[in-house]
Amino acid sequence: MTRRQRIDSAAGAVATMAAAARDLSPPVHLKIRKGDLPFWDAVIAEKPKSEWTDSDLVVAANLARAMADAERVAGYAVVGGGNVNAKKLLDTIDVSDKLARRIVTLRRALGLDNRAKNGEQRDVNKRREHANDIESGHNPLAGDGDSLLARPAGSA
């Protein structure tokens, strides 16, 4: 297995900027419902664009569907005025529990809460902070003040 490109290197910054331009729409071969899209957006926002793979996007679509289904099931027991119908609530407990377990499993598969995929949390946080800075237009090599990287003559 090859080592992950360091995010704080020039090559890593370039690769992250290139990945930030990617379109992270749901895969066209999967059926995404209108009600799934807010959940899709929330899932995709959890990692920098540069970390998403094509297979991750498939899992993310399934996660978004499961989250939308869980919301629909939870809403089934709510009646007029925001009150809860106890009988309907009891009828939905098994389905809600299965959906909650599916959501946790899919989140683990995406490495959204998985140390094994991304390493120690402090290192993940550093990489994600760098990636988010780069994706938002911040150049980590500008004004570093250490003069360790060669720059063209006359540049800052």
C-alpha contacts under 8 A as a table, 3 or more apart, distances in Angstrom:
res1	aa1	res2	aa2	distance
5	Q	11	A	7.85
5	Q	12	G	5.78
6	R	9	S	5.69
6	R	12	G	5.62
7	I	10	A	7.98
7	I	11	A	7.95
7	I	12	G	4.52
7	I	13	A	5.87
7	I	16	T	7.59
7	I	127	R	6.11
7	I	130	H	6.59
7	I	131	A	6.91
8	D	12	G	6.26
8	D	13	A	6.47
8	D	130	H	6.96
8	D	140	P	7.27
9	S	12	G	5.04
9	S	13	A	6.14
10	A	13	A	5.12
10	A	14	V	6.24
10	A	141	L	7.45
11	A	14	V	5.14
11	A	15	A	6.14
12	G	15	A	5.10
12	G	16	T	6.07
13	A	16	T	5.10
13	A	17	M	6.14
13	A	131	A	7.71
13	A	134	I	6.71
13	A	140	P	7.81
14	V	17	M	5.13
14	V	18	A	6.20
15	A	18	A	5.13
15	A	19	A	6.19
15	A	50	S	7.79
16	T	19	A	5.05
16	T	20	A	6.06
16	T	50	S	5.40
16	T	131	A	6.43
16	T	134	I	7.00
16	T	135	E	7.11
17	M	20	A	5.03
17	M	21	A	6.80
17	M	50	S	7.91
17	M	134	I	6.36
17	M	135	E	5.89
18	A	21	A	5.59
18	A	22	R	7.35
19	A	22	R	5.38
19	A	49	K	6.16
19	A	50	S	4.70
20	A	48	P	7.70
20	A	49	K	5.28
20	A	50	S	5.89
20	A	135	E	5.68
22	R	49	K	7.27
24	L	44	I	7.61
24	L	49	K	7.51
24	L	57	L	7.80
26	P	30	L	7.32
26	P	32	I	7.28
26	P	40	W	7.73
26	P	57	L	6.69
26	P	58	V	7.56
26	P	61	A	6.33
27	P	30	L	5.74
27	P	57	L	6.87
27	P	58	V	6.67
27	P	61	A	7.82
28	V	31	K	7.48
30	L	58	V	7.71
30	L	61	A	7.60
32	I	36	D	6.22
32	I	37	L	7.34
32	I	61	A	7.21
32	I	65	R	7.28
33	R	36	D	5.24
33	R	37	L	7.01
33	R	65	R	7.90
34	K	37	L	5.63
35	G	38	P	6.81
35	G	39	F	7.96
35	G	68	A	6.51
36	D	39	F	5.44
36	D	40	W	6.16
36	D	64	A	5.67
36	D	65	R	5.52
36	D	67	M	7.75
36	D	68	A	5.41
37	L	40	W	4.79
37	L	41	D	6.15
37	L	64	A	7.38
38	P	41	D	5.18
38	P	42	A	6.31
39	F	42	A	5.00
39	F	43	V	6.15
39	F	64	A	4.92
39	F	65	R	7.68
39	F	67	M	6.61
39	F	68	A	6.65
40	W	43	V	5.20
40	W	44	I	6.12
40	W	60	A	6.96
40	W	61	A	6.51
40	W	63	L	7.88
40	W	64	A	4.94
41	D	44	I	5.23
41	D	45	A	6.13
42	A	45	A	5.25
42	A	46	E	6.77
43	V	46	E	5.51
43	V	60	A	6.62
43	V	63	L	7.85
43	V	64	A	7.00
44	I	47	K	6.35
44	I	49	K	7.78
44	I	60	A	7.35
45	A	48	P	7.03
46	E	112	L	7.28
47	K	51	E	6.55
47	K	52	W	7.45
47	K	112	L	7.72
47	K	128	R	7.32
48	P	51	E	5.69
48	P	52	W	7.39
48	P	128	R	6.53
48	P	131	A	6.29
48	P	132	N	6.23
48	P	135	E	7.90
49	K	52	W	5.66
50	S	131	A	7.53
52	W	56	D	5.92
52	W	57	L	6.79
53	T	56	D	5.01
53	T	57	L	6.42
54	D	57	L	5.19
54	D	58	V	6.75
55	S	58	V	5.19
55	S	59	V	6.57
56	D	59	V	5.13
56	D	60	A	6.00
56	D	110	L	6.20
57	L	60	A	4.82
57	L	61	A	6.14
58	V	61	A	5.17
58	V	62	N	6.49
59	V	62	N	5.09
59	V	63	L	6.13
59	V	106	L	6.67
59	V	109	A	7.58
59	V	110	L	6.99
60	A	63	L	4.89
60	A	64	A	6.06
60	A	106	L	7.67
60	A	110	L	7.35
61	A	64	A	5.07
61	A	65	R	6.23
62	N	65	R	5.11
62	N	66	A	6.17
62	N	106	L	7.70
63	L	66	A	5.05
63	L	67	M	6.13
63	L	102	R	7.93
63	L	103	I	6.01
63	L	106	L	5.87
63	L	107	R	7.26
64	A	67	M	5.13
64	A	68	A	6.15
65	R	68	A	5.10
65	R	69	D	6.05
66	A	69	D	5.01
66	A	70	A	6.11
66	A	99	L	6.23
66	A	102	R	7.12
66	A	103	I	6.27
67	M	70	A	5.06
67	M	71	E	6.32
67	M	99	L	7.63
67	M	103	I	6.72
68	A	71	E	5.10
68	A	72	R	6.26
69	D	72	R	5.01
69	D	73	V	6.13
69	D	99	L	7.58
70	A	73	V	5.14
70	A	74	A	6.08
70	A	96	S	6.12
70	A	99	L	5.98
70	A	100	A	7.31
71	E	74	A	5.04
71	E	75	G	6.11
72	R	75	G	5.06
72	R	76	Y	6.28
73	V	76	Y	5.11
73	V	77	A	7.49
73	V	92	T	6.63
73	V	95	V	7.59
73	V	96	S	6.70
74	A	77	A	6.21
74	A	78	V	7.42
74	A	89	L	7.84
74	A	92	T	7.58
74	A	96	S	7.29
75	G	78	V	5.20
76	Y	79	V	7.80
76	Y	88	K	7.13
76	Y	89	L	7.70
76	Y	92	T	7.99
77	A	84	V	5.60
77	A	85	N	5.27
77	A	86	A	7.22
77	A	87	K	7.93
77	A	88	K	4.93
77	A	89	L	4.93
77	A	92	T	7.71
78	V	82	G	5.84
78	V	83	N	5.65
78	V	84	V	4.56
78	V	85	N	6.12
79	V	82	G	5.87
79	V	83	N	5.37
79	V	84	V	5.85
79	V	85	N	6.35
80	G	83	N	6.23
84	V	89	L	7.22
85	N	88	K	5.45
85	N	89	L	6.12
86	A	89	L	4.92
86	A	90	L	6.18
87	K	90	L	5.22
87	K	91	D	6.27
88	K	91	D	4.93
88	K	92	T	6.38
89	L	92	T	5.29
89	L	93	I	6.48
90	L	93	I	5.42
91	D	94	D	7.35
92	T	95	V	5.37
92	T	96	S	5.97
93	I	96	S	5.05
93	I	97	D	6.04
94	D	97	D	5.13
94	D	98	K	6.29
95	V	98	K	5.17
95	V	99	L	6.18
96	S	99	L	5.15
96	S	100	A	6.08
97	D	100	A	5.08
97	D	101	R	6.29
98	K	101	R	5.20
98	K	102	R	6.19
99	L	102	R	4.96
99	L	103	I	6.10
100	A	103	I	5.10
100	A	104	V	6.32
101	R	104	V	5.17
101	R	105	T	6.15
102	R	105	T	5.07
102	R	106	L	6.09
103	I	106	L	5.19
103	I	107	R	6.10
104	V	107	R	5.13
104	V	108	R	6.24
105	T	108	R	5.15
105	T	109	A	6.24
106	L	109	A	4.90
106	L	110	L	6.31
107	R	110	L	5.15
107	R	111	G	6.34
107	R	112	L	5.52
107	R	113	D	6.72
108	R	111	G	5.00
108	R	112	L	6.08
108	R	113	D	5.81
108	R	114	N	5.66
109	A	112	L	7.79
109	A	114	N	7.95
110	L	114	N	7.94
111	G	114	N	4.51
111	G	115	R	7.31
111	G	116	A	7.89
111	G	117	K	5.80
111	G	118	N	7.00
114	N	117	K	5.90
114	N	118	N	6.92
115	R	118	N	5.46
115	R	119	G	5.05
115	R	120	E	5.97
115	R	121	Q	6.71
116	A	119	G	5.66
118	N	121	Q	7.69
118	N	124	V	6.24
119	G	123	D	6.81
119	G	124	V	6.66
120	E	123	D	5.44
120	E	124	V	6.36
121	Q	124	V	4.92
121	Q	125	N	6.01
122	R	125	N	5.12
122	R	126	K	6.33
123	D	126	K	5.11
123	D	127	R	6.24
124	V	127	R	5.17
124	V	128	R	6.02
125	N	128	R	5.14
125	N	129	E	5.95
126	K	129	E	5.14
126	K	130	H	6.21
127	R	130	H	5.21
127	R	131	A	6.07
128	R	131	A	4.95
128	R	132	N	5.94
129	E	132	N	5.19
129	E	133	D	6.16
130	H	133	D	5.12
130	H	134	I	6.18
130	H	140	P	7.75
131	A	134	I	5.10
131	A	135	E	6.01
132	N	135	E	5.04
132	N	136	S	6.11
133	D	136	S	5.24
133	D	137	G	6.55
133	D	138	H	5.22
133	D	139	N	7.64
133	D	140	P	7.72
134	I	137	G	5.24
134	I	138	H	4.96
134	I	139	N	6.06
134	I	140	P	7.03
135	E	138	H	7.27
139	N	142	A	5.58
140	P	143	G	7.91
140	P	144	D	7.30
141	L	144	D	5.87
142	A	156	A	7.66
143	G	156	A	7.28
144	D	147	S	7.40
146	D	149	L	7.92
147	S	150	A	7.26
151	R	155	S	6.53
151	R	156	A	7.88
152	P	155	S	5.74
